[in-house]
Amino acid sequence: MCKMMIDPFGGLLITSDGATILSNLNVQHPSGRVLVELARSQDISVGDGTTSVVLLAGELYCSILDELQRRELSMAALARGLRNACVRAADVLPQCCLALPARESLSALAFTVLNTKFCNSDWTSFLAKLVSTAIGLLDIPAFGNVERSCDGGPFTQQTNVDLRRLAVIKVPFTQPLDSYVCRGFSVSGYIVSPLSQAGGRQCRILILHGCDSILHDDAAQTLVAAEHCAEALADARVRLVFSCERLAGPLVSALLSRNIGAVCGVSRADLQLATAAASVHLLPASIMSLEATIVCLDINEIRCYDSGSSRVQLVVCAPQDSHEVRGVVLVLRAMTADLLNEMHRAIIDALNVLRHAVSSAQSSLVIGGGCFEVLASIALKKAADTCELCPEERVACASLAQALLSIPSVLVENCSRRSAVPRVLAEMHREALLSEDGSCCWFDGRDGVVCRGGGGGGAGQHEYARAGEPNSVAAPLELVSTKRSVLSLAIDATIALLRIDRIVVMPHALEKRP
């Protein structure tokens, strides 16, 4: 569900991203600040699960506080019991792990991340394909080798996906389904010479950092130098010039006469990205001693977008199968600026999750939709009912079991009605207890029902498909590393908050002391 936030100056923010909401809250209470920092750590390290980690930590903290008010417990034993309960919960993860081909699993993983941000399933499916395609374009050779073993093991090859080579362009007043991803790079500047002749195979682009060698005090000398420079560029088969400075009038005229496109006022950051996007570089040492680099790459077309000012956003599109171009451009379209910003935040979260999935050699997938939380809650309740544990460990197991159910509860509440939460949780609990073939159950937010996957030979070997769609994945997928990170961060934050026996506000006089 989206939240509307208004700052003291009247600025409006509409978002459903937990990390964005928490970062814009003016939290004064020290315990609340701990939870905000907790969400920030989760967002930086994984990119997903910020709402889950804050929700789990808050529910666990309140549950244990209630027990502490009723009876005396050792804080050291309680902290030890919480860490042991975390280990018991993590031991349930293999029961809901599964193996899928890399290309299908990445798209389904992106769909799970994006599905909590948008109500339109068509948008979610479309954007999930864009994100998985962008990850593939960032490293095609490694992406083609990313596969899972037949026994449900992790990815067999570790790759490094550098998201700094990805440029995200936002285009308002258009339809979201018109968004696209392509190989290439993007620059913003002023077009001073038409780009109609720029493009084709092995197109040479001059990245110009300075043109002081062309300027002279005498106008006639400047004109001659500009003609010599343009002729040298034409001989070098340069078809496009990107400059961070304004180009002299004589040089622009000389470039126009030779059908060489020119864009000036490009930021140095864009010039660096354009230089890094191409793998073939030529150093034009003989061209008027220019501070420049020539990059050579295949160009399908150059698309121009109005940036709302006199500057123009250019997207240089290369062939999808061109391995010489290492840059990737993702063009997002939407009707309003608020929706564009929300799409951008969701896309960044999905890209970070997929980067972790592809970059880590130990990456594994787990079923989402509350599957793990219900199974872990059942296991922890069984442990809490035994007499082998000390009172503190039993309290820790029972409290964590109750807190874990808050995650599927919120999921059900967001997708249907609050009154449906007890019924859905009871149904998931019953399905999990009655499962004898190793299958798992989860809550399907798209249809608002509890689904169950058929067993395929034991844990980690399940194939989940919708009826009539054998090639589609019905279960929402998440990373095992995300679940482990949510558990460990929530436990650490709860222990830190429980160890605080008093909050001391320092006097202002002490703050001013040098």
Secondary structure, DSSP 8 states (H G I E B T S, - for coil): --EEEE-TT--EEEE--HHHHHHHS---SHHHHHHHHHHHHHHHHTSS-HHHHHHHHHHHHHHHHHHHHHS---HHHHHHHHHHHHHHHHTTGGGGEE---HHHHHHHHHHHHHHTT-S-HHHHHHHHHHHHHHHHHHTHHHHHH--B-TTS--BSS-----GGGEEEEEEESS-GGG-EEEEEEEEEEEEEE--TT--EEEEEEEEEEE-TTT--SSHHHHHHHHHHHHHHHHHTTEEEEEESS---HHHHHHHHHTT-EEEE---HHHHHHHHHHBS-EE--TTSTT-EEEEEEEEESEEEEEE-SSS-EEEEEEE-TT-TTB--EEEEEEESSHHHHHHHHHHHHHHHHHHHHHHH-TT--EEETTTHHHHHHHHHHHHHHTSSSS-HHHHHHHHHHHHHHTHHHHHHHHHHS-GGGHHHHHHHHHHHHHH--SS--EEEETTTTEEEE---SSSTT-----BTTBTTS--S-EEEHHHHHHHHHHHHHHHHHHHT--------HHHHH--
